């Protein structure tokens, strides 16, 4: 998964970015474990989200950081 995907989204509706953010949210599932990533931001975002209260704001912060 290319974490820079939203940077190429030129659609005014930002459909690619929205789909990408929905994909990122899958990684917050307690049934999944991230095995490896070269993205420190993604690793940190998942770690912070897992330690959070998992509110909508926590999820929004996770997506921004990831």
Backbone as a ProteinNet text record, in pm:
[ID]
protein_1_A
[PRIMARY]
XXXXXXXXXXXXXXXXXXXXXXXXXXXXXXXXXXXXXXXXXXXXXXXXXXXXXXXXXXXXXXXXXX
[TERTIARY]
84.9	0	89.8	64.8	143	77	143.9	87.1	81.9	137.8	131.9	16	-68.3	-179.9	-263.7	-300.3	-383.7	-318.2	-187.4	-119.9	-140.2	-183.6	-205.3	-352.1	-437.5	-581.5	-613.9	-652	-683.6	-833.5	-910.9	-1056	-1112.2	-1196.6	-1254.3	-1332.7	-1385.5	-1461.5	-1369.5	-1243.6	-1143.5	-1184.4	-1238.8	-1282.5	-1167	-1052.1	-936.6	-890.1	-886.9	-847.2	-945.9	-1073.8	-1174.9	-1160.8	-1138	-1119.2	-992.6	-888.9	-763.4	-782.5	-854.2	-878.6	-961.7	-1056.4	-1134.1	-1044.7	-950	-854.7	-768.6	-723.9	-644.6	-721.9	-850.9	-932.4	-938.8	-920.3	-918.7	-806.9	-695.3	-581	-607.4	-717.7	-749.4	-824.9	-857.9	-930.4	-844.7	-900.6	-824	-795.5	-860.7	-839.9	-723.3	-664.2	-551	-425.8	-314	-185.5	-95.8	-41.4	53	184.8	226.2	349.9	471.4	467.2	582.1	537.4	605.8	584.8	711.5	743.1	857.4	813.1	685.3	631.6	627.4	712.4	713.1	581.4	527.3	401.1	287.5	278.6	173.1	189.7	309.6	334.9	295.5	336.2	305.8	155.6	91.4	-52.9	-129.6	-92.6	-159.7	-135.1	-12.9	21	-58.5	-64.9	-139.3	-289.1	-340.7	-483.7	-516.9	-431.8	-456.6	-455.6	-382.1	-376	-486.1	-559.8	-660.3	-793.5	-890.8	-1027.1	-1108.4	-1046.3	-1106.5	-1233.3	-1228	-1339	-1327	-1427.7	-1421.8	-1303.4	-1275.3	-1161.5	-1030.3	-1020.8	-901.3	-881.2	-990.3	-983.1	-941	-992.8	-956.1	-807.2	-759.7	-617	-530.1	-575.4	-502.5	-485.6	-595.7	-589.9	-496.4	-502.5	-415	-267.8	-236.7	-97.9	-46.6	-131.2	-90.3	-63.5
-116.2	0	122.8	211.6	333.8	442.9	483.2	582.1	722.1	740.2	870.3	879.1	780	776.7	904.2	956.8	1078.3	1197.9	1198	1312	1316.9	1206.8	1206.2	1224.8	1237.7	1249.9	1389.8	1397.2	1526.3	1544.1	1446.1	1451.4	1551.4	1645.5	1742.5	1676.8	1558.5	1488	1409.5	1397.4	1325.9	1180.8	1115.6	977.2	882.3	903.7	818.9	835.8	956.7	983.1	919.7	930.3	870.6	718.9	656.6	510.1	472.3	552.1	526.3	536.4	638.1	653.7	538.8	490.3	373.4	250.9	236.9	126.2	139.9	260.6	282.3	241.9	268.4	236.7	87.2	7.4	-138.6	-179.2	-108.6	-141.4	-117.3	-53.7	-32.1	-150.4	-248.7	-365.9	-443.8	-480.2	-559.5	-700.6	-738.7	-872.4	-876	-760.6	-752.9	-708.9	-753.8	-712.4	-669.7	-550.9	-504.5	-576.4	-655.1	-731.4	-644.9	-569.7	-487.6	-368.8	-259.7	-139.4	-56.8	10.5	101.7	242.9	256.7	387.3	401.9	488.4	517	583.2	666.2	734.2	634.2	534.6	434.2	352.9	311.4	234.4	315	440.6	526.8	551.8	574.9	600.9	481.5	362.2	241.5	225.2	245.6	232.9	331.8	456.8	558.2	529.1	485.4	453.6	336.6	235.9	120.4	157	260.8	306.7	407.4	449.5	554.1	495.5	585.4	544	504.1	518.2	479.2	557.7	685.4	774.2	813.9	883.9	934	1028.1	1108.1	1199.3	1121.2	1014.4	929.7	869.2	826.8	769	875.5	994.4	1104.8	1137.8	1141.4	1168.6	1057	934.1	819.5	834.5	866.5	879.7	993.5	1103.4	1217.4	1181.1	1111.7	1076	969	872.2	762	814.6
0	0	0	-90.2	-100.1	-15.9	90	181.4	122	4.7	-62.2	-160.9	-163.4	-257.8	-255.9	-140.8	-142.3	-211.8	-221.5	-283.5	-434.2	-496	-640.4	-676.7	-578.3	-601.6	-653.8	-779.8	-840.6	-862.5	-821.7	-835.9	-734.3	-777.5	-683.5	-569.3	-593.4	-489.4	-395.8	-429.5	-349	-322.1	-423.5	-406.8	-377.6	-441.7	-415.2	-270.8	-224.4	-85.3	11.2	-16.6	70.9	76.3	-39.4	-41	35.1	19	88.8	240.4	286.1	429.5	483.7	405.7	448.6	460.1	370	378.4	503.7	533.5	654.6	780.3	781.3	898.9	925	822.7	840.6	935.4	930.3	1015.6	1164.2	1198	1339.3	1399.6	1318.9	1368.2	1467.7	1581.4	1678.5	1626.1	1518.4	1461.7	1363.4	1337	1244.7	1318.4	1266.9	1322.4	1206.4	1216.2	1115.3	1139.6	1042.3	1056.9	1028.6	919.9	883.3	799.9	819.6	738.8	746.5	638.2	641.5	679.2	713.9	751.2	903.7	953.2	1097	1136.4	1047.1	1076.7	1094.6	1006.4	1018.2	1146.2	1174.9	1297.7	1421.3	1425.2	1538.7	1548.8	1435	1434	1489.7	1448.2	1498.2	1647.7	1689.4	1831.4	1916.8	1874	1949.4	1949.3	1835.2	1828.2	1921	1923.5	2009.9	2157.9	2193.6	2332.4	2365.7	2264.9	2283.4	2330.2	2347	2382.6	2260	2142.6	2014.5	1982.5	2009.6	1975.4	1827.9	1779.1	1641.6	1623.2	1723.8	1716.8	1712.6	1791.4	1788.6	1649.8	1587.1	1453.5	1352.1	1365.4	1276.6	1292.2	1415.2	1440	1383.5	1395.4	1340.9	1188.9	1121.2	974	934.7	1005.4	974.2	991.9	1100	1128.1	1033	1005.1	917.4	777.7
[MASK]
++++++++++++++++++++++++++++++++++++++++++++++++++++++++++++++++++

